[in-house]
Amino acid sequence: MTLSRATLAAFAAPSLPLAALYFPVYVFLAEFYAIERGLSLGFLGTAFILIRLFDAISDPAMGYFSDRFSTRWGRRRPWLLVGAPLVMVSVWCLFQPPDTAGALWFTGFLFALTLGWTVMLTPYFAWAAELSGDYRERARIAVWRDTVGLVGTIAAAGLYSAGAERSAGRSNVAWMIAIVLPLAVFWCLSRVGEPRDHSRSNAAPGTLWSVLRAEPMFARLLIAYILNGAANALPATLFLFFVSDRLGAPDWGGPLLILYFGAAVAGAPIWTFALRFLPKHRLWCMAMIYASAIFACVLLLREGDVLAFAVICVLSGLALGADLALPSAIQADLVDLDTVRSGRQRTGAFFALWSLATKASLALAGGAALMILGRIGFVPDGPNGDGALTALSILYGLVPVLLKALAIALMWKFPMDATRQAAIRQRIETGR
């Protein structure tokens, strides 16, 4: 059940341009539209939150369609072709807006981009969970996918920083998506097939919400994932503000991002190796504990402490690969449990809920942080008093640590390991 590296590379390829968008959208765009287009932080935060509310409809719908409609090319693969053009057009318009573009332009194309993400990512994550039924191989697939995604994030940060001006940096990122996304999707679809659907024809499953209520493990993992996602969203949204206004080093934003994500790529083999000895939930907890201990040190930083922050970026970045890959690999194991009980392989529906949680935690936490900063009088790229800068440091460095502590408490004794998952998988394979 071990996939070749060539197959893993082809499957992971679309994650490079798709993941490359997260930080440009949630980090660079907020700064651009706030400073250069004059949109308030309160408006930007509200826009992120309201657009994400639509995901409560679009994500479950995408999961349903992905599970229910099979074509000669499979259930998951065709949706990547459908969503790619929408993502490409939306990115181009957000990063290369005309001079007259304002609030309506921003919200309209951000909405279109989130819809394109939904169409592509929900089937893509479901497909990853179905490529293998092996406990550790699923984590390996997730690590490959998310590590390649981190390479895309590094490339986007590098291209953004390489521009002599910020407008040139945004143009570089837009061109990267326009060129790489269709090539990556073509390589993936031409190289990787879909395994068979293990649903039973006589199955009569209940709703997803009934499953969440009946099996505490599903809700437990989902809550932990949302908490950890919010913990990651806060630094993502506030990163450039922290570097520019707290550290007083606006030109260091891009290089520091590259350091952080470069460390994450370098750390990926560590977590793949550790999977041989530890269950996935325990390894994820250890990664969160390590990252929290390092990241709490940002509370001690003051203006000019760029070198110390660079060290924090490298050390905390080593844990990011585990933080991204392991939760979705655990979710794939729980989908097996539902397949045995319900008789239907509803991977798309479960990962639609997963996608909704991902985007909701990003938007709600990031949007709330921007709204709080706006309320206390924080001015991007402007003069700020000690109170505003202290609030920025607390939102950036302390609140994420507290959120991760709650996620660790939920997951430390999680009752799903390799032995239990193997028994569940045996029942699926034999049809019992």
C-alpha positions as CSV (number, residue, x, y, z in Angstrom):
1,M,0.0,0.0,0.0
2,T,3.1,2.3,-0.3
3,L,2.9,4.8,-3.1
4,S,5.9,5.6,-5.2
5,R,7.6,9.0,-4.8
6,A,6.7,9.8,-8.4
7,T,3.0,9.2,-7.7
8,L,3.2,11.2,-4.5
9,A,4.9,14.1,-6.3
10,A,2.3,14.2,-9.0
11,F,-0.5,14.1,-6.5
12,A,1.0,16.8,-4.4
13,A,1.7,19.1,-7.3
14,P,-1.7,21.1,-7.3
15,S,-1.1,21.9,-3.6
16,L,1.9,24.0,-4.6
17,P,-0.1,26.8,-6.4
18,L,-3.1,26.4,-4.2
19,A,-1.2,26.6,-0.9
20,A,0.8,29.5,-2.3
21,L,-2.3,31.6,-2.2
22,Y,-3.0,31.4,1.5
23,F,-0.4,33.8,2.8
24,P,-0.6,36.3,-0.1
25,V,-4.4,36.5,0.3
26,Y,-4.5,36.6,4.1
27,V,-1.2,38.5,4.7
28,F,-0.3,40.6,1.7
29,L,-3.8,41.6,0.5
30,A,-5.0,42.9,3.9
31,E,-2.0,45.2,4.0
32,F,-2.3,46.3,0.3
33,Y,-6.0,47.2,0.4
34,A,-5.7,48.8,3.8
35,I,-2.7,51.0,3.0
36,E,-2.9,51.7,-0.7
37,R,-6.7,51.5,-1.3
38,G,-7.7,53.0,2.0
39,L,-10.1,50.2,3.2
40,S,-10.4,50.1,7.0
41,L,-9.2,47.2,9.0
42,G,-12.7,46.9,10.4
43,F,-14.1,46.5,6.9
44,L,-11.5,44.0,5.8
45,G,-12.1,41.9,8.9
46,T,-15.8,42.0,8.4
47,A,-15.5,41.1,4.7
48,F,-13.3,38.0,5.5
49,I,-15.9,36.8,8.0
50,L,-19.0,37.4,5.9
51,I,-17.5,35.7,2.8
52,R,-16.6,32.7,4.9
53,L,-20.2,32.4,6.1
54,F,-21.1,31.4,2.5
55,D,-18.9,28.4,3.0
56,A,-21.4,27.0,5.4
57,I,-23.5,26.4,2.2
58,S,-20.9,25.8,-0.5
59,D,-18.6,23.4,1.4
60,P,-21.3,20.8,2.3
61,A,-22.8,21.1,-1.2
62,M,-19.4,20.4,-2.7
63,G,-18.9,17.4,-0.5
64,Y,-22.3,16.1,-1.5
65,F,-21.7,16.5,-5.2
66,S,-18.2,15.0,-4.9
67,D,-19.5,11.9,-3.1
68,R,-22.6,11.3,-5.1
69,F,-21.7,11.9,-8.7
70,S,-19.3,9.5,-10.4
71,T,-17.9,9.9,-13.9
72,R,-15.7,7.8,-16.1
73,W,-12.7,9.9,-14.7
74,G,-13.7,9.3,-11.1
75,R,-15.6,11.2,-8.3
76,R,-12.8,13.6,-7.3
77,R,-10.6,14.3,-10.3
78,P,-13.0,16.3,-12.5
79,W,-13.6,19.0,-9.9
80,L,-10.0,20.1,-10.1
81,L,-10.6,21.0,-13.8
82,V,-13.7,22.9,-12.9
83,G,-12.3,25.0,-10.1
84,A,-8.9,25.9,-11.6
85,P,-10.1,28.6,-14.1
86,L,-12.1,30.3,-11.3
87,V,-9.1,30.4,-9.0
88,M,-6.8,31.7,-11.7
89,V,-9.2,34.6,-12.8
90,S,-9.9,35.6,-9.2
91,V,-6.3,35.7,-8.1
92,W,-5.4,37.8,-11.1
93,C,-8.1,40.3,-10.4
94,L,-7.3,40.5,-6.7
95,F,-3.5,40.9,-7.2
96,Q,-3.7,43.1,-10.4
97,P,-6.6,45.4,-9.7
98,P,-7.3,48.5,-11.7
99,D,-6.7,51.9,-10.0
100,T,-10.5,52.3,-9.5
101,A,-10.9,49.0,-7.6
102,G,-12.2,49.3,-4.1
103,A,-14.4,47.6,-1.6
104,L,-16.8,46.0,-4.2
105,W,-13.9,44.7,-6.3
106,F,-12.2,43.2,-3.3
107,T,-15.2,41.5,-1.8
108,G,-16.5,40.2,-5.2
109,F,-13.3,38.5,-6.3
110,L,-12.4,37.3,-2.8
111,F,-15.8,35.6,-2.8
112,A,-15.1,34.1,-6.3
113,L,-11.7,32.9,-5.0
114,T,-13.1,31.2,-2.0
115,L,-15.7,29.4,-4.2
116,G,-12.9,28.2,-6.5
117,W,-11.0,27.0,-3.5
118,T,-14.0,25.0,-2.3
119,V,-14.6,23.4,-5.7
120,M,-10.9,22.2,-5.9
121,L,-9.9,21.5,-2.3
122,T,-12.8,19.5,-0.9
123,P,-12.5,16.7,-3.6
124,Y,-8.7,17.0,-3.5
125,F,-8.5,16.3,0.3
126,A,-11.1,13.5,0.0
127,W,-9.0,12.0,-2.8
128,A,-5.9,12.1,-0.6
129,A,-7.7,10.2,2.2
130,E,-8.8,7.5,-0.2
131,L,-5.4,6.9,-1.9
132,S,-4.4,4.5,0.8
133,G,-6.1,2.7,3.7
134,D,-2.9,2.3,5.7
135,Y,-2.6,4.3,8.9
136,R,1.0,5.6,8.4
137,E,0.8,5.8,4.6
138,R,-2.0,8.3,4.9
139,A,0.2,10.5,7.0
140,R,3.0,10.2,4.5
141,I,0.6,11.3,1.7
142,A,-0.5,14.3,3.8
143,V,3.1,15.2,4.6
144,W,4.0,15.1,0.9
145,R,1.0,17.2,-0.1
146,D,1.5,19.8,2.6
147,T,5.3,20.0,2.2
148,V,4.9,20.7,-1.5
149,G,2.3,23.3,-0.5
150,L,4.9,24.9,1.8
151,V,7.3,25.0,-1.2
152,G,4.6,27.0,-3.0
153,T,4.2,29.3,-0.1
154,I,8.0,29.9,-0.1
155,A,7.9,30.6,-3.8
156,A,5.1,33.1,-3.4
157,A,6.9,34.9,-0.6
158,G,10.1,34.9,-2.6
159,L,8.4,36.2,-5.7
160,Y,6.6,38.9,-3.7
161,S,9.8,40.0,-2.1
162,A,11.7,40.0,-5.4
163,G,9.6,42.8,-6.8
164,A,11.3,46.2,-6.6
165,E,7.9,47.5,-5.5
166,R,4.9,45.8,-3.8
167,S,2.9,46.0,-7.0
168,A,5.6,44.1,-8.8
169,G,5.6,41.5,-6.1
170,R,1.8,41.0,-6.5
171,S,2.2,40.7,-10.2
172,N,4.9,38.0,-9.7
173,V,2.5,35.9,-7.6
174,A,-0.4,36.3,-10.0
175,W,1.8,35.1,-12.9
176,M,3.0,32.2,-10.9
177,I,-0.6,31.0,-10.2
178,A,-1.6,31.5,-13.9
179,I,1.3,29.4,-15.1
180,V,1.8,26.7,-12.5
181,L,-1.8,25.9,-11.5
182,P,-2.9,24.4,-14.9
183,L,0.4,22.5,-15.3
184,A,0.2,21.0,-11.9
185,V,-3.5,20.0,-12.3
186,F,-2.7,18.3,-15.7
187,W,0.3,16.4,-14.2
188,C,-1.8,15.2,-11.2
189,L,-4.8,14.1,-13.3
190,S,-2.6,12.3,-15.9
191,R,-0.5,10.4,-13.4
192,V,-2.8,9.6,-10.4
193,G,-6.0,7.5,-10.5
194,E,-8.7,7.0,-7.9
195,P,-9.3,3.9,-5.9
196,R,-12.6,2.2,-5.9
197,D,-15.6,3.4,-3.9
198,H,-16.2,1.1,-0.9
199,S,-19.9,2.2,-0.4
200,R,-22.4,-0.6,-0.1
201,S,-25.4,-0.4,-2.4
202,N,-27.9,-1.2,0.4
203,A,-26.5,1.5,2.8
204,A,-28.8,4.0,4.4
205,P,-26.6,6.4,6.3
206,G,-27.7,9.1,8.6
207,T,-26.7,12.8,8.3
208,L,-23.2,14.0,9.1
209,W,-24.5,15.9,12.1
210,S,-26.0,12.7,13.5
211,V,-22.6,11.0,13.1
212,L,-20.9,13.9,14.9
213,R,-23.3,13.6,17.8
214,A,-23.1,9.8,18.0
215,E,-19.3,9.5,17.8
216,P,-17.4,11.9,20.2
217,M,-14.1,11.3,18.3
218,F,-15.4,13.2,15.3
219,A,-16.4,16.3,17.2
220,R,-13.3,16.1,19.4
221,L,-11.0,16.2,16.5
222,L,-12.9,18.9,14.7
223,I,-12.9,21.2,17.7
224,A,-9.2,20.6,18.3
225,Y,-8.6,21.4,14.6
226,I,-10.6,24.6,14.7
227,L,-8.7,25.8,17.8
228,N,-5.4,25.0,16.2
229,G,-6.4,26.6,12.9
230,A,-7.4,29.8,14.8
231,A,-4.0,29.7,16.6
232,N,-2.3,29.6,13.2
233,A,-4.5,32.2,11.6
234,L,-3.7,34.9,14.0
235,P,0.0,35.1,13.3
236,A,-0.7,34.7,9.6
237,T,-3.0,37.7,9.5
238,L,-0.9,39.9,11.7
239,F,2.6,38.8,10.5
240,L,3.4,41.9,8.4
241,F,1.9,44.3,10.9
242,F,4.1,42.7,13.6
243,V,7.3,42.8,11.6
244,S,6.6,46.4,10.3
245,D,5.2,48.0,13.4
246,R,6.4,46.0,16.4
247,L,9.9,45.2,15.1
248,G,10.2,48.3,12.9
249,A,11.5,46.2,9.9
250,P,9.0,46.4,7.1
251,D,11.5,45.2,4.5
252,W,12.1,42.0,6.3
253,G,8.6,40.5,6.0
254,G,9.3,38.5,2.8
255,P,12.7,37.1,3.9
256,L,11.3,36.1,7.4
257,L,8.4,34.3,5.8
258,I,10.8,32.4,3.5
259,L,12.9,31.4,6.6
260,Y,9.8,30.2,8.4
261,F,8.4,28.1,5.6
262,G,11.9,26.9,4.6
263,A,12.3,25.5,8.1
264,A,8.9,23.8,7.7
265,V,10.0,22.0,4.5
266,A,13.3,21.0,6.2
267,G,11.5,19.6,9.2
268,A,9.1,17.4,7.1
269,P,11.4,14.3,7.2
270,I,11.6,14.6,11.0
271,W,7.9,14.0,11.3
272,T,7.8,11.3,8.7
273,F,10.5,9.4,10.6
274,A,8.8,9.9,13.9
275,L,5.6,8.4,12.6
276,R,7.3,5.0,12.8
277,F,7.3,5.2,16.6
278,L,4.4,7.4,17.7
279,P,0.7,7.5,17.0
280,K,-0.4,10.4,14.8
281,H,-2.4,12.2,17.5
282,R,0.4,12.1,20.1
283,L,3.0,13.3,17.5
284,W,0.7,16.2,16.6
285,C,0.4,17.2,20.3
286,M,4.2,17.1,20.7
287,A,4.6,19.3,17.6
288,M,2.1,21.8,19.1
289,I,3.8,21.8,22.5
290,Y,7.2,22.4,20.9
291,A,5.9,25.2,18.6
292,S,4.1,26.9,21.5
293,A,7.2,26.9,23.7
294,I,9.2,28.6,21.0
295,F,6.5,31.0,19.8
296,A,5.7,32.4,23.2
297,C,9.1,34.1,23.1
298,V,7.8,36.7,20.7
299,L,6.2,38.5,23.7
300,L,9.7,39.5,24.7
301,L,10.6,41.2,21.4
302,R,10.8,44.9,20.9
303,E,11.8,47.2,18.0
304,G,14.9,46.1,16.3
305,D,14.9,42.5,17.5
306,V,14.8,41.1,13.9
307,L,17.6,38.6,14.5
308,A,15.9,37.1,17.5
309,F,12.6,36.9,15.6
310,A,14.4,35.1,12.7
311,V,15.6,32.5,15.1
312,I,12.0,32.0,16.4
313,C,10.8,31.7,12.8
314,V,13.2,28.9,12.0
315,L,12.7,27.0,15.2
316,S,8.9,27.3,15.2
317,G,8.7,26.6,11.5
318,L,10.2,23.1,12.0
319,A,6.8,22.1,13.6
320,L,4.6,23.4,10.8
321,G,4.7,20.3,8.6
322,A,3.3,18.2,11.4
323,D,0.7,20.8,12.3
324,L,-0.6,20.8,8.7
325,A,-0.5,17.2,7.7
326,L,-1.3,15.1,10.8
327,P,-4.8,16.3,11.6
328,S,-6.1,15.5,8.1
329,A,-4.5,12.1,8.3
330,I,-6.3,11.4,11.5
331,Q,-9.6,12.6,9.9
332,A,-9.1,10.0,7.2
333,D,-9.0,7.3,9.8
334,L,-12.3,8.5,11.3
335,V,-13.9,8.5,7.9
336,D,-13.1,4.7,7.8
337,L,-15.1,4.3,11.0
338,D,-18.1,6.0,9.4
339,T,-17.8,3.9,6.3
340,V,-18.0,0.7,8.4
341,R,-21.0,2.0,10.4
342,S,-23.0,3.7,7.6
343,G,-22.1,1.6,4.6
344,R,-21.2,4.7,2.5
345,Q,-17.8,6.1,1.8
346,R,-18.6,9.8,2.5
347,T,-15.1,11.1,2.4
348,G,-16.1,14.2,0.4
349,A,-18.8,15.2,2.9
350,F,-16.4,14.8,5.9
351,F,-13.6,16.8,4.2
352,A,-16.2,19.5,3.2
353,L,-16.8,19.9,6.9
354,W,-13.0,19.9,7.4
355,S,-12.6,22.5,4.7
356,L,-15.3,24.7,6.3
357,A,-13.5,24.4,9.6
358,T,-10.2,25.4,8.0
359,K,-11.5,28.4,6.3
360,A,-13.8,29.5,9.2
361,S,-10.9,29.4,11.6
362,L,-8.7,31.4,9.3
363,A,-11.3,34.0,8.6
364,L,-12.9,34.3,12.0
365,A,-9.7,34.5,13.9
366,G,-7.9,36.7,11.4
367,G,-10.9,38.9,10.9
368,A,-11.5,39.3,14.6
369,A,-7.9,40.2,15.1
370,L,-8.1,43.0,12.5
371,M,-11.4,44.3,14.0
372,I,-9.8,44.3,17.5
373,L,-6.8,46.2,16.3
374,G,-9.1,48.7,14.5
375,R,-11.1,49.2,17.7
376,I,-8.1,50.0,19.8
377,G,-6.7,52.5,17.3
378,F,-3.9,50.5,15.7
379,V,-2.8,52.3,12.5
380,P,-1.0,50.1,9.8
381,D,2.3,51.6,8.8
382,G,1.6,54.6,11.1
383,P,2.5,55.9,14.5
384,N,1.2,53.6,17.3
385,G,1.5,54.0,21.0
386,D,2.7,51.4,23.5
387,G,-0.8,50.1,24.2
388,A,-1.6,49.4,20.5
389,L,1.8,47.7,20.1
390,T,1.3,45.6,23.2
391,A,-2.1,44.5,22.0
392,L,-0.6,43.5,18.7
393,S,2.0,41.4,20.5
394,I,-0.6,39.7,22.6
395,L,-2.8,38.8,19.7
396,Y,0.2,37.7,17.7
397,G,2.1,35.7,20.3
398,L,0.0,34.9,23.4
399,V,-3.5,34.1,22.2
400,P,-2.2,31.4,19.7
401,V,-0.4,29.6,22.5
402,L,-3.5,29.5,24.6
403,L,-5.6,28.2,21.8
404,K,-3.0,25.4,21.0
405,A,-3.1,24.4,24.7
406,L,-6.8,23.7,24.4
407,A,-6.2,21.6,21.3
408,I,-3.5,19.6,23.0
409,A,-5.8,18.9,26.0
410,L,-8.4,17.5,23.6
411,M,-6.0,15.3,21.5
412,W,-3.4,13.9,24.0
413,K,-5.4,10.8,24.8
414,F,-7.3,10.5,21.5
415,P,-8.6,6.9,21.2
416,M,-7.6,6.0,17.6
417,D,-4.2,4.3,16.9
418,A,-2.7,2.1,14.2
419,T,-4.1,-1.1,15.7
420,R,-7.7,0.1,15.9
421,Q,-7.6,1.6,12.4
422,A,-6.2,-1.6,10.9
423,A,-9.1,-3.6,12.3
424,I,-11.6,-1.0,10.9
425,R,-9.9,-1.1,7.5
426,Q,-10.0,-4.8,7.4
427,R,-13.7,-4.7,7.7
428,I,-14.0,-2.2,4.8
429,E,-11.7,-4.3,2.5
430,T,-13.6,-7.5,3.2
431,G,-17.0,-5.9,3.0
432,R,-18.1,-7.0,6.5
